[in-house]
Amino acid sequence: MDRANAEQGGTRRVVVRVPVEPVEAAVEADAVDAVARAGDVMVRGPLFGVAVRDGARAGHAQPWRVLIAVTAGCPQVARDSLNSLLWFRAKDEAHDRAERRALLSAVARLESELVDELAVAGTRYRIVRAEEYAAAGAGGIEEPRPTDPEPLFPDWSRNAKGPEIDADLILDPDAPLTPTQALERLALRGLSYTGERFPPDVRADARRALETHPDVLLLPPTFTVVEETERGGWKPAVGPHASAHSARLSLDFALTWAWPRMHGLIPVDTNTEADARTAAAAAAEPELVEYAAASDALRAGRVNRLEFQGTTYRVARTRRLLRWGPDGPEGPRPSDVNSQAPMRIHPALDEDGHLVPED
């Protein structure tokens, strides 16, 4: 169906483009193999972020784009991130008092209300909702694919910076798709919570979303370190990240720095440069040697599975589905749970961008 139909609440047509460029064709072939291996879809639950739409220019509506990555576990975390972003814009970037007043007015609302959409100086900000899921087959949860981007020379230093999730991502539900992307998108249009383990209000909101936001948009994959549970399931250990190497890097940090401190093997007041390798060399602590050995095994190559202290850790290829309606991306549902209430995060500012003393 065409765009006009979509704007009236119907579904969009899906435009399929067969990749011919060699690299893109290899990625598509890899995706075909992944579809053949997958037997199930494992849905974890919603994630939240912030999308923004600038005012129309020259009579043309601007597209929605991701402003804050869709990775927060509850809507309020995304609202708080938007609160901070607007506060710093008011402090450091506002061109005049009028713009600063508008930004601070939005901040004041975010400090006291469950706000899911704001308009400031012609720009719309919306808290958006996506479902996180992963494919699974006979070998368990899907791991990174051979054609997923990897650095030629992996940087394992603690200050290494990888790509950011959703950086500069334009949300375009009309963009052409490859055959496997189109298949996945069409197959997941009807994804909804139906099991009795979900509360009635959650199921009702999910059914309603199929009508209010009938289309879906697939966001770029993310990579999460998961650990196997006693019942054969998987739960996140670290992540998500924009690349498989960044996920491995976070597991390496946990093995060499965070977990040894959490378990009392390295005193928390020790110099921050100390890790399992240096501490094991200094103290000859057998358990620290085990942590360092696990890190060495992880760094041996593109390792996606690691056994450590009786637990299996895997780098999982996780995905996100964002529902889309006539007015754009779906926001939080009434049944979505907030982990905290709105609150003041930063000090007050005056109209000139100066901090206002608390007294």
Contacts in CASP RR format, 6 or more apart in sequence:
PFRMAT RR
TARGET T0000
AUTHOR 0000-0000-0000
METHOD contacts of the structure
MODEL  1
MDRANAEQGGTRRVVVRVPVEPVEAAVEADAVDAVARAGDVMVRGPLFGV
AVRDGARAGHAQPWRVLIAVTAGCPQVARDSLNSLLWFRAKDEAHDRAER
RALLSAVARLESELVDELAVAGTRYRIVRAEEYAAAGAGGIEEPRPTDPE
PLFPDWSRNAKGPEIDADLILDPDAPLTPTQALERLALRGLSYTGERFPP
DVRADARRALETHPDVLLLPPTFTVVEETERGGWKPAVGPHASAHSARLS
LDFALTWAWPRMHGLIPVDTNTEADARTAAAAAAEPELVEYAAASDALRA
GRVNRLEFQGTTYRVARTRRLLRWGPDGPEGPRPSDVNSQAPMRIHPALD
EDGHLVPED
1 10 0 8 1.000
1 11 0 8 1.000
1 12 0 8 1.000
1 13 0 8 1.000
2 12 0 8 1.000
2 13 0 8 1.000
3 12 0 8 1.000
3 174 0 8 1.000
5 11 0 8 1.000
5 12 0 8 1.000
6 12 0 8 1.000
6 173 0 8 1.000
6 215 0 8 1.000
6 325 0 8 1.000
6 326 0 8 1.000
7 326 0 8 1.000
8 326 0 8 1.000
9 214 0 8 1.000
9 325 0 8 1.000
9 326 0 8 1.000
10 214 0 8 1.000
10 326 0 8 1.000
11 189 0 8 1.000
11 214 0 8 1.000
11 215 0 8 1.000
12 173 0 8 1.000
12 174 0 8 1.000
12 215 0 8 1.000
12 324 0 8 1.000
14 177 0 8 1.000
14 182 0 8 1.000
14 185 0 8 1.000
14 186 0 8 1.000
15 174 0 8 1.000
15 175 0 8 1.000
15 176 0 8 1.000
15 177 0 8 1.000
16 176 0 8 1.000
16 177 0 8 1.000
16 178 0 8 1.000
16 179 0 8 1.000
16 182 0 8 1.000
17 176 0 8 1.000
17 177 0 8 1.000
17 178 0 8 1.000
18 178 0 8 1.000
18 179 0 8 1.000
19 25 0 8 1.000
19 27 0 8 1.000
19 28 0 8 1.000
19 178 0 8 1.000
23 147 0 8 1.000
24 178 0 8 1.000
26 147 0 8 1.000
27 147 0 8 1.000
28 178 0 8 1.000
28 179 0 8 1.000
28 180 0 8 1.000
30 145 0 8 1.000
30 146 0 8 1.000
30 147 0 8 1.000
31 145 0 8 1.000
31 178 0 8 1.000
31 180 0 8 1.000
31 181 0 8 1.000
32 180 0 8 1.000
34 135 0 8 1.000
34 142 0 8 1.000
34 145 0 8 1.000
34 180 0 8 1.000
35 180 0 8 1.000
35 183 0 8 1.000
35 184 0 8 1.000
37 135 0 8 1.000
37 137 0 8 1.000
37 138 0 8 1.000
37 139 0 8 1.000
37 142 0 8 1.000
38 135 0 8 1.000
38 136 0 8 1.000
38 137 0 8 1.000
38 142 0 8 1.000
39 135 0 8 1.000
39 136 0 8 1.000
39 137 0 8 1.000
40 135 0 8 1.000
40 136 0 8 1.000
40 137 0 8 1.000
41 133 0 8 1.000
41 134 0 8 1.000
41 135 0 8 1.000
41 136 0 8 1.000
41 188 0 8 1.000
41 191 0 8 1.000
42 133 0 8 1.000
42 134 0 8 1.000
42 135 0 8 1.000
42 136 0 8 1.000
42 141 0 8 1.000
42 234 0 8 1.000
43 131 0 8 1.000
43 132 0 8 1.000
43 133 0 8 1.000
43 191 0 8 1.000
44 132 0 8 1.000
44 133 0 8 1.000
44 134 0 8 1.000
44 236 0 8 1.000
44 318 0 8 1.000
45 131 0 8 1.000
45 132 0 8 1.000
45 133 0 8 1.000
46 73 0 8 1.000
46 129 0 8 1.000
46 130 0 8 1.000
46 131 0 8 1.000
46 132 0 8 1.000
46 333 0 8 1.000
46 336 0 8 1.000
47 70 0 8 1.000
47 71 0 8 1.000
47 72 0 8 1.000
47 73 0 8 1.000
47 129 0 8 1.000
47 130 0 8 1.000
47 131 0 8 1.000
47 132 0 8 1.000
47 320 0 8 1.000
48 70 0 8 1.000
48 72 0 8 1.000
48 73 0 8 1.000
48 74 0 8 1.000
48 75 0 8 1.000
48 77 0 8 1.000
48 78 0 8 1.000
48 127 0 8 1.000
48 128 0 8 1.000
48 129 0 8 1.000
48 130 0 8 1.000
48 332 0 8 1.000
48 336 0 8 1.000
49 66 0 8 1.000
49 68 0 8 1.000
49 69 0 8 1.000
49 70 0 8 1.000
49 71 0 8 1.000
49 72 0 8 1.000
49 78 0 8 1.000
49 81 0 8 1.000
49 127 0 8 1.000
49 128 0 8 1.000
49 130 0 8 1.000
50 66 0 8 1.000
50 67 0 8 1.000
50 68 0 8 1.000
50 78 0 8 1.000
50 81 0 8 1.000
50 82 0 8 1.000
50 85 0 8 1.000
50 125 0 8 1.000
50 126 0 8 1.000
50 127 0 8 1.000
50 128 0 8 1.000
51 64 0 8 1.000
51 65 0 8 1.000
51 66 0 8 1.000
51 67 0 8 1.000
51 125 0 8 1.000
51 126 0 8 1.000
51 128 0 8 1.000
51 171 0 8 1.000
51 329 0 8 1.000
52 64 0 8 1.000
52 65 0 8 1.000
52 66 0 8 1.000
52 67 0 8 1.000
52 123 0 8 1.000
52 124 0 8 1.000
52 125 0 8 1.000
52 126 0 8 1.000
53 61 0 8 1.000
53 62 0 8 1.000
53 63 0 8 1.000
53 64 0 8 1.000
53 65 0 8 1.000
53 123 0 8 1.000
53 124 0 8 1.000
53 126 0 8 1.000
54 62 0 8 1.000
54 122 0 8 1.000
54 123 0 8 1.000
55 61 0 8 1.000
55 62 0 8 1.000
55 122 0 8 1.000
55 123 0 8 1.000
55 124 0 8 1.000
56 62 0 8 1.000
63 170 0 8 1.000
63 171 0 8 1.000
63 172 0 8 1.000
64 126 0 8 1.000
64 170 0 8 1.000
64 171 0 8 1.000
64 328 0 8 1.000
64 329 0 8 1.000
65 168 0 8 1.000
65 169 0 8 1.000
65 170 0 8 1.000
65 171 0 8 1.000
66 128 0 8 1.000
66 166 0 8 1.000
66 169 0 8 1.000
66 171 0 8 1.000
67 82 0 8 1.000
67 85 0 8 1.000
67 125 0 8 1.000
68 78 0 8 1.000
68 81 0 8 1.000
68 82 0 8 1.000
68 85 0 8 1.000
69 164 0 8 1.000
69 165 0 8 1.000
69 166 0 8 1.000
69 167 0 8 1.000
70 128 0 8 1.000
70 130 0 8 1.000
70 165 0 8 1.000
70 166 0 8 1.000
70 219 0 8 1.000
70 320 0 8 1.000
70 322 0 8 1.000
71 165 0 8 1.000
71 166 0 8 1.000
71 222 0 8 1.000
71 240 0 8 1.000
72 78 0 8 1.000
72 81 0 8 1.000
73 339 0 8 1.000
74 336 0 8 1.000
74 337 0 8 1.000
74 338 0 8 1.000
74 339 0 8 1.000
75 114 0 8 1.000
75 116 0 8 1.000
75 127 0 8 1.000
75 129 0 8 1.000
75 332 0 8 1.000
75 336 0 8 1.000
75 338 0 8 1.000
76 114 0 8 1.000
76 338 0 8 1.000
76 339 0 8 1.000
76 340 0 8 1.000
76 341 0 8 1.000
76 342 0 8 1.000
77 339 0 8 1.000
78 127 0 8 1.000
78 128 0 8 1.000
79 110 0 8 1.000
79 114 0 8 1.000
79 115 0 8 1.000
79 116 0 8 1.000
79 127 0 8 1.000
79 342 0 8 1.000
80 110 0 8 1.000
80 342 0 8 1.000
80 345 0 8 1.000
82 110 0 8 1.000
82 118 0 8 1.000
82 125 0 8 1.000
82 127 0 8 1.000
83 107 0 8 1.000
83 110 0 8 1.000
83 111 0 8 1.000
83 345 0 8 1.000
83 346 0 8 1.000
84 345 0 8 1.000
84 346 0 8 1.000
86 103 0 8 1.000
86 106 0 8 1.000
86 107 0 8 1.000
86 110 0 8 1.000
86 120 0 8 1.000
86 125 0 8 1.000
87 103 0 8 1.000
87 104 0 8 1.000
87 107 0 8 1.000
87 345 0 8 1.000
87 346 0 8 1.000
87 349 0 8 1.000
89 103 0 8 1.000
90 100 0 8 1.000
90 103 0 8 1.000
90 104 0 8 1.000
90 107 0 8 1.000
90 349 0 8 1.000
90 353 0 8 1.000
91 349 0 8 1.000
91 353 0 8 1.000
94 100 0 8 1.000
94 103 0 8 1.000
94 353 0 8 1.000
97 351 0 8 1.000
97 352 0 8 1.000
99 121 0 8 1.000
100 349 0 8 1.000
100 351 0 8 1.000
100 352 0 8 1.000
100 353 0 8 1.000
101 351 0 8 1.000
102 120 0 8 1.000
102 121 0 8 1.000
103 120 0 8 1.000
103 121 0 8 1.000
104 349 0 8 1.000
105 120 0 8 1.000
106 118 0 8 1.000
106 120 0 8 1.000
106 125 0 8 1.000
107 346 0 8 1.000
109 115 0 8 1.000
109 118 0 8 1.000
110 118 0 8 1.000
110 342 0 8 1.000
111 342 0 8 1.000
111 343 0 8 1.000
111 344 0 8 1.000
111 345 0 8 1.000
112 342 0 8 1.000
113 342 0 8 1.000
114 338 0 8 1.000
114 342 0 8 1.000
115 127 0 8 1.000
115 342 0 8 1.000
116 126 0 8 1.000
116 127 0 8 1.000
116 331 0 8 1.000
116 332 0 8 1.000
117 124 0 8 1.000
117 125 0 8 1.000
117 126 0 8 1.000
117 127 0 8 1.000
118 124 0 8 1.000
118 125 0 8 1.000
119 125 0 8 1.000
126 329 0 8 1.000
126 331 0 8 1.000
127 331 0 8 1.000
127 332 0 8 1.000
128 322 0 8 1.000
128 329 0 8 1.000
128 330 0 8 1.000
128 331 0 8 1.000
129 322 0 8 1.000
129 323 0 8 1.000
129 329 0 8 1.000
129 330 0 8 1.000
129 331 0 8 1.000
129 332 0 8 1.000
129 333 0 8 1.000
129 336 0 8 1.000
130 219 0 8 1.000
130 320 0 8 1.000
130 321 0 8 1.000
130 322 0 8 1.000
131 191 0 8 1.000
131 320 0 8 1.000
131 321 0 8 1.000
131 322 0 8 1.000
132 318 0 8 1.000
132 319 0 8 1.000
132 320 0 8 1.000
133 191 0 8 1.000
133 318 0 8 1.000
133 319 0 8 1.000
133 320 0 8 1.000
133 321 0 8 1.000
134 141 0 8 1.000
134 142 0 8 1.000
134 316 0 8 1.000
134 317 0 8 1.000
134 318 0 8 1.000
134 319 0 8 1.000
135 141 0 8 1.000
135 142 0 8 1.000
135 317 0 8 1.000
135 319 0 8 1.000
136 142 0 8 1.000
141 226 0 8 1.000
141 234 0 8 1.000
141 314 0 8 1.000
141 316 0 8 1.000
142 316 0 8 1.000
142 317 0 8 1.000
143 304 0 8 1.000
143 305 0 8 1.000
143 314 0 8 1.000
143 315 0 8 1.000
143 316 0 8 1.000
143 317 0 8 1.000
144 150 0 8 1.000
144 223 0 8 1.000
144 244 0 8 1.000
144 302 0 8 1.000
144 304 0 8 1.000
144 315 0 8 1.000
144 317 0 8 1.000
145 317 0 8 1.000
148 221 0 8 1.000
148 223 0 8 1.000
148 243 0 8 1.000
148 244 0 8 1.000
148 317 0 8 1.000
149 163 0 8 1.000
149 243 0 8 1.000
150 243 0 8 1.000
150 244 0 8 1.000
150 245 0 8 1.000
150 302 0 8 1.000
151 243 0 8 1.000
151 245 0 8 1.000
154 245 0 8 1.000
154 248 0 8 1.000
154 299 0 8 1.000
154 301 0 8 1.000
155 249 0 8 1.000
156 249 0 8 1.000
156 252 0 8 1.000
156 299 0 8 1.000
158 253 0 8 1.000
158 257 0 8 1.000
160 249 0 8 1.000
162 241 0 8 1.000
162 242 0 8 1.000
162 243 0 8 1.000
162 245 0 8 1.000
162 246 0 8 1.000
162 249 0 8 1.000
163 242 0 8 1.000
163 243 0 8 1.000
163 246 0 8 1.000
164 242 0 8 1.000
165 220 0 8 1.000
165 222 0 8 1.000
165 240 0 8 1.000
165 241 0 8 1.000
165 242 0 8 1.000
166 219 0 8 1.000
166 220 0 8 1.000
167 242 0 8 1.000
169 219 0 8 1.000
169 220 0 8 1.000
171 217 0 8 1.000
171 322 0 8 1.000
171 324 0 8 1.000
171 328 0 8 1.000
171 329 0 8 1.000
172 217 0 8 1.000
173 215 0 8 1.000
173 217 0 8 1.000
173 324 0 8 1.000
173 328 0 8 1.000
177 185 0 8 1.000
181 218 0 8 1.000
184 218 0 8 1.000
185 216 0 8 1.000
185 217 0 8 1.000
185 218 0 8 1.000
188 216 0 8 1.000
188 218 0 8 1.000
188 321 0 8 1.000
189 210 0 8 1.000
189 214 0 8 1.000
189 215 0 8 1.000
189 216 0 8 1.000
190 210 0 8 1.000
191 216 0 8 1.000
191 321 0 8 1.000
192 203 0 8 1.000
192 206 0 8 1.000
192 207 0 8 1.000
192 209 0 8 1.000
192 210 0 8 1.000
193 202 0 8 1.000
193 203 0 8 1.000
193 206 0 8 1.000
194 203 0 8 1.000
194 206 0 8 1.000
195 203 0 8 1.000
198 206 0 8 1.000
199 335 0 8 1.000
201 334 0 8 1.000
201 335 0 8 1.000
202 333 0 8 1.000
202 335 0 8 1.000
204 335 0 8 1.000
205 333 0 8 1.000
205 334 0 8 1.000
205 335 0 8 1.000
206 333 0 8 1.000
209 323 0 8 1.000
209 330 0 8 1.000
209 333 0 8 1.000
212 325 0 8 1.000
212 330 0 8 1.000
213 323 0 8 1.000
213 324 0 8 1.000
213 325 0 8 1.000
213 328 0 8 1.000
213 329 0 8 1.000
213 330 0 8 1.000
214 323 0 8 1.000
214 324 0 8 1.000
214 325 0 8 1.000
215 323 0 8 1.000
215 324 0 8 1.000
215 325 0 8 1.000
216 321 0 8 1.000
216 322 0 8 1.000
216 323 0 8 1.000
216 324 0 8 1.000
217 321 0 8 1.000
217 322 0 8 1.000
217 323 0 8 1.000
217 324 0 8 1.000
217 329 0 8 1.000
218 319 0 8 1.000
218 320 0 8 1.000
218 321 0 8 1.000
218 322 0 8 1.000
219 319 0 8 1.000
219 320 0 8 1.000
219 321 0 8 1.000
219 322 0 8 1.000
220 242 0 8 1.000
221 317 0 8 1.000
221 318 0 8 1.000
221 319 0 8 1.000
222 239 0 8 1.000
222 240 0 8 1.000
222 241 0 8 1.000
222 242 0 8 1.000
222 318 0 8 1.000
222 319 0 8 1.000
222 320 0 8 1.000
223 239 0 8 1.000
223 240 0 8 1.000
223 241 0 8 1.000
223 242 0 8 1.000
223 243 0 8 1.000
223 244 0 8 1.000
223 246 0 8 1.000
223 247 0 8 1.000
223 315 0 8 1.000
223 316 0 8 1.000
223 317 0 8 1.000
223 318 0 8 1.000
224 236 0 8 1.000
224 238 0 8 1.000
224 239 0 8 1.000
224 240 0 8 1.000
224 241 0 8 1.000
224 247 0 8 1.000
224 315 0 8 1.000
224 316 0 8 1.000
224 318 0 8 1.000
225 236 0 8 1.000
225 237 0 8 1.000
225 238 0 8 1.000
225 239 0 8 1.000
225 247 0 8 1.000
225 248 0 8 1.000
225 250 0 8 1.000
225 251 0 8 1.000
225 313 0 8 1.000
225 314 0 8 1.000
225 315 0 8 1.000
225 316 0 8 1.000
226 234 0 8 1.000
226 235 0 8 1.000
226 236 0 8 1.000
226 237 0 8 1.000
226 313 0 8 1.000
226 314 0 8 1.000
226 316 0 8 1.000
227 234 0 8 1.000
227 235 0 8 1.000
227 237 0 8 1.000
227 311 0 8 1.000
227 312 0 8 1.000
227 313 0 8 1.000
227 314 0 8 1.000
228 234 0 8 1.000
228 311 0 8 1.000
228 312 0 8 1.000
228 313 0 8 1.000
228 314 0 8 1.000
229 235 0 8 1.000
234 314 0 8 1.000
234 316 0 8 1.000
237 251 0 8 1.000
237 254 0 8 1.000
237 313 0 8 1.000
238 247 0 8 1.000
238 250 0 8 1.000
238 251 0 8 1.000
238 254 0 8 1.000
239 247 0 8 1.000
239 250 0 8 1.000
240 247 0 8 1.000
240 318 0 8 1.000
241 247 0 8 1.000
241 249 0 8 1.000
241 250 0 8 1.000
244 302 0 8 1.000
244 304 0 8 1.000
244 315 0 8 1.000
244 317 0 8 1.000
247 315 0 8 1.000
248 298 0 8 1.000
248 303 0 8 1.000
248 315 0 8 1.000
251 298 0 8 1.000
251 306 0 8 1.000
251 313 0 8 1.000
251 315 0 8 1.000
252 295 0 8 1.000
252 298 0 8 1.000
252 299 0 8 1.000
255 276 0 8 1.000
255 291 0 8 1.000
255 294 0 8 1.000
255 295 0 8 1.000
255 298 0 8 1.000
255 308 0 8 1.000
256 275 0 8 1.000
256 276 0 8 1.000
256 277 0 8 1.000
256 291 0 8 1.000
256 292 0 8 1.000
256 295 0 8 1.000
257 275 0 8 1.000
257 276 0 8 1.000
259 291 0 8 1.000
260 266 0 8 1.000
260 275 0 8 1.000
260 276 0 8 1.000
260 279 0 8 1.000
260 288 0 8 1.000
260 291 0 8 1.000
261 267 0 8 1.000
261 268 0 8 1.000
261 270 0 8 1.000
265 276 0 8 1.000
265 279 0 8 1.000
265 285 0 8 1.000
265 287 0 8 1.000
265 288 0 8 1.000
265 291 0 8 1.000
266 274 0 8 1.000
266 275 0 8 1.000
266 276 0 8 1.000
266 279 0 8 1.000
266 288 0 8 1.000
270 279 0 8 1.000
276 288 0 8 1.000
276 291 0 8 1.000
276 292 0 8 1.000
276 295 0 8 1.000
277 292 0 8 1.000
277 295 0 8 1.000
279 285 0 8 1.000
279 288 0 8 1.000
280 288 0 8 1.000
280 289 0 8 1.000
280 291 0 8 1.000
280 292 0 8 1.000
290 308 0 8 1.000
290 309 0 8 1.000
294 306 0 8 1.000
294 308 0 8 1.000
297 303 0 8 1.000
297 306 0 8 1.000
298 306 0 8 1.000
303 315 0 8 1.000
304 314 0 8 1.000
304 315 0 8 1.000
305 312 0 8 1.000
305 313 0 8 1.000
305 314 0 8 1.000
305 315 0 8 1.000
306 312 0 8 1.000
306 313 0 8 1.000
306 314 0 8 1.000
307 313 0 8 1.000
322 329 0 8 1.000
322 330 0 8 1.000
323 329 0 8 1.000
323 330 0 8 1.000
324 330 0 8 1.000
347 355 0 8 1.000
347 356 0 8 1.000
347 358 0 8 1.000
348 355 0 8 1.000
348 356 0 8 1.000
349 355 0 8 1.000
349 356 0 8 1.000
350 356 0 8 1.000
END
